[in-house]
Amino acid sequence: MDESKEKKTSDKDLKKFTEKVWITLGIIALLVILIFILKAAFNVLLMIFAGSLIATYFHGLADVIERRTKWRRRWNLLLSLSLTFITAGLLFWFLGAKISGQIGEMSKDLPELVKGAEEKLKHSSLGRKVLTYISSNSSQKLMTSFQQIFRTSFGVVGDFYITMFIGIFFTANPSIYKEGFIKLIPSAGKADARRVFERISYTLKGWLKGMLIAMLFISILTVIGLTILGIPMGLALAVMAGLLNFIPNFGPLIAMIPAVLVSLTVSVNTALIVAGLYLLIQAVESNIVTPMVQNAMIQIPPAMIIISQVLFGTLTGGLGIILATPLLAVIIVIVDELYVKKQQPEATAQT
């Protein structure tokens, strides 16, 4: 009798264990499928996030206008959109043709620039040491990479239009999307969700303000410096330096390389001066301009920025590298609001 009971108990335990194993395997399979789906759709999510950044910019500019005019929000948003597109149109009208021509010339002459740089480096001992570490295959890959950067950075792509339309729709009526997302959250967490949304909006507006001013600062100083030095295609190089400053750490280095290649057509000493100019401008922007403008609105450790760029760049490529810093800022805000601040009362009570 006892043996039959023990056998039934063991059979039940085995059945329960088998069920748990199958449930665990099912959960793992679902997680793997979810990860693959998220990885495939991550570029779409990044485009949505880029659209939200565009909407944040328009609303931030509307906030500035509202503080000075006291007009209704709708009129301030309309003026924000109008001023942005009018300014962009005027810049394109006066500078677009010149910049486009210089970029086309730079992309066309890039193989000759690389070969010319190699010839210039051969005439100095330091240059010859550098060339010993660079094979012909790697220089060809470098040339191809730069051409790819020029095409993707200044070409018209469908993703740009999709992102712009998403940003405009988010700008026109952000409450629909915000409230729709909050409705999915349980009642107990709705207040936290609203607080997180408000802080994310405030943080991104501060980050964008500092970034846009820094980009303008770098573009102006770069074009002045390159013009004084007599570097060809200075306007295109300056615009490139300003735009690539949107990517911390890697962007300024990417912008400096074509400038050095172009300046090598003048002389090796001029190339060294241009490299020093870029480093000086970047140092002033990183240590003086950006901290003053952002006024400690967002504190991100530099190592975390590099880690996030490598991580998102590995997952999604160029778009992930471009948006890594604002994504990291959003993650820091969410973790701080939903975890760190909730742990502080407990830590205070224990002490």
N, C-alpha and C positions, 0 to 999 in steps of 0.2 A: 504493500500500500504506500509506504513511504517512498519506495523507489519510483512508483508511478507519479507521485506528486512531484518529486524532484525532477523527473523527466519532463513533466509538463511545465514546471517552472523554468527549466533550462531551455525548453523549446520557446517559451514566451520571451525569455531574455534574448535568445538568439534572434527571434523575429523582431523584437524591438531594436536590437543592435543593427540588424540588416536594414530596417526602416530608417534609422538614424544615418547609416552610411549612405543610403540612396538620397536622403534629404540633403545631406552635406554635399554629395556629388552634384545634385541638382542646383544647389545654391552656387557652388563653384562654377558650374557650367554657365549659369545665368550671369554671374559676375564677369566671366571671361567674354561672353557675348556682349554684355553691356560695355566693357572696356573697349572692345573692337568697334562697337557702334560709336562710342564717344570719340575714339581716336579718328574714325572716319569723318565724324561730324564736327570735330574740334575747330576746323577752319571756319565752318559756318558760325559756330559760337563766337569765335574771335571777330568775325565780321559784325556780328550783333553787338559785341562789346565796343568795337571801333565806332559803330553807329551811335552807341550811347555816349561815347566821348565827344562826338560831333554835337550831339544834342546838349551835352554839358557845356560845351564851348558857347553855343548860341544862347543858352539860358544864363551863363555867366556874364556874357556881354549885355544881355537884357537887364540883368541885375544892376550893372554899372549905369546903364541909361536910366533905369527906373529911379535910382538914387538921386539923379540930377534933374529929371523931368517931372517925376511924380505922376506919370501917365499910367493908363491901364496896362495890365500885363500883356494883353494881346497886341497893343500898339508897340510896346517895347520889343516884343519878340519879332514883330514884322520889321521894325527898324533895324534890329540886330541882323536879321537875314539880309535885308537890303544893303546895309553898309558893308557886310562881308562880301557879298557877290559883286557889288559895285567896285569895291577896292580891288578885289581879285581881277575883275575885268579890266580896270585901268592899268594895273601892273602888267597884265598880259598884253594889253594894247601897246604900252610903251616899251616893255622890256622882253615880252615873250618871244618875239621874232629873233632878237639878238641872242637871248639865252639859248633858244632852240638851235640856232645856227652854230653857236659855240659848242653845244653839247654834241651835235652831229659831227662837227669837225673833230672834237676830241675823241669820239668813238671811232671815227674813220682813221684817225692818225695814231691810234693807240699802239698798233704793232710797231710803227716807226719810233714812237716814243720809248717803247721798251728796249728796242735795239739801240737807240741813241743813248739811253741810260746805261746800257751795258758797255758801250764804247767809252762813255765818259768815265765810268768807274774803273775801266782798265788802266787809265792814266794815273791812278793814285794807288799807293800801297794798301790803304784801307779798303778802297773799292775792289782791288784784286782779292783781298781776303773775303769780302762779302760774296764775290762771284764764285769763289771756290765752294761755297755752301749752296749755290743755286745752280741746278742743272738746266739744260735746255728744255727738258720736259716740264720741269716745274715752272719755268718762266712762261712757257706756252699755256700751262694751266692758269697761271696768274693773269695773263692777258685775256683768256677766255672768261675768267671770273669777272674781271672789270667790265668787259663788254656786256656780260649778263646783268651786272649791277646797273649799268646805264640804261639798258633796255627796260628793265623792270621798274626802275625808279622813276623814269620820265615818260614811259609809254602809257597809252590809254588802255586800261584793262577793264573787263566787265566787273571785277570785284569792286573797283573804285565806285562805279555807278551804283551797284547794289548797296554798298556801305553808305553812300551819300543819301540814297532814298530812305534807308532805314533811319539814318540820323535825322532827316527832315520829318519823317513821321513821328519819331520819338519827340522831336522838338515841338511839333504842332499840338500834341495832346499827350504828355507823358503820364498823366494821372491814370489813363485807361490801363496802361501796361503795369504801372506801379501797383494800383489797387487790385488789378487782376492777379498779380503775383501774391499780394498779401492775403487775398481770399483763400489761397491754397494752404496757408499756414494756420495751424490750430489757434483757437481764440487766445490761449494763454501766451502765445508768442507773437501776437500781432503788434503789441506795443514795442517789443524789442526789434521787430522787423522794420517798423517805421523809423525808429531811432537809428538803426543801421543804415537805412536808405538815406536819411538826412546827413549822417556823417560821411558816407561815401560821396555824396554829391558835393559837400563842402570840401572834402579832401581832394577830389579830382579837379574841382574848380581852381583851388590853390595851386595844384601841381601844373595844370594847363597854363595858368597865368605866368608862373615862373618859367615854364618851358618856352612859351611863345616869345616872351621878352628876351630870354637867353638866345633863342634862335635868331631873332632880329639883331641883337647885339653882336653875335658872332658874324653874321652876314655883313653888317656894316663895317666892322673892324677889318674883316678879311679882305673885302673889296678895296678898302683904303690902302691896306698894307701891300696887296698884290699890285695895285695901280702904281704906288710909289716905287716898287721894285721893278716895274715894267714887265710883269709876267703876262704872257699871252693868255687869252680866254679867262681873264680874272673874274669877270662877272659871273660866268657859269660856275667857276670853282667856288666863289663866295656863296652863291645860292645853294650849291651842293653842301658846303660846310654847314650852313644854317639848317638845312633840312635834315642832314644826317645827325645833327646834334640831338635830334629827337630820340636817338638810340644811345643811351649812356655807354661809356667805356669804349665800345667798338665803333660807334658812328664817327667820332672825331678822327680815329686812326684810319678808317676807310677813306674819309674825306682828305686826309693829309697825303695819302699815297699818290693819287693822280696829280695833286698840286706839285709834289716833289718831282714826279716824272716830267711834267711840263717844264718846270724850272730847270731841269737838267739840260734842256735844249739851249739854255742861256749859258750856264756854267755850273760846276760842282759847288763852288762857294755860294752861288745864289740858291741852289737847292738846299744847302745847309741852313741858310738864312731863312728860307721859306719854312723849313721844318721847325726851326726855332720860333718863328712867328706864330705858327699854328699851336705849338705847345704853350707859348706865352698867353695867347688869347684864350685857350682852353683853361689854363690855370686861373686866369682872372675871372672867367665866367663861373668856374666850379667853386671857387673859394670866396668870391665877393658878390657877384651879380645874383646868382641863384639863391644863396642863403638870405640875402637882403629882400628879394622879391617874395619868396615863399614864406619867410618869417616863421620858420619852424612849424608850418602847417602839417608837414609830413616828414617823419623821421624814418628813413630806410637805411639800414646798414649797407655799405658799399658791397661787401661780400655777398649779401643776399641778392643784390641786383644782378651780379655776375652769375650766381647759381641759377636764378630764375631765367636769365637770358639763355644759358646753356640748356636748361631743361625744356623750356618752351620752344627754343630753336630746334632741338632734337625732335620734338613731337610734331611740330608744324612748319618748320622752316623760317623764312624771312619774316612772315607776319607775326609769328610768336616772339621773335627777337624784338621787333618794333614795339609790341604791346606788352612786353614782359614787365616793365617798370610800373605802369598803371595797374596791371593785373596784380602785381605783388602788393601795391598799395591797398587795393581792395581786399585782398586776403588778410593783410595785417589788420585792417579796420574790423573785418568780420571776426577774426580770432580775438582781438582786443575786447570787442563789445560783448561777444557771446561766451567767452571763456575766461579771459584774464580778469576782467572787471568783476565777474561773478565769483572768482576765487579770492578776491581781496577781503571781503567781509569775513570769510572763514579764517583767513590768515590773521586778521586783526583780532578775532575772537579768541584764537588759540594763544596769542601773545598776551 
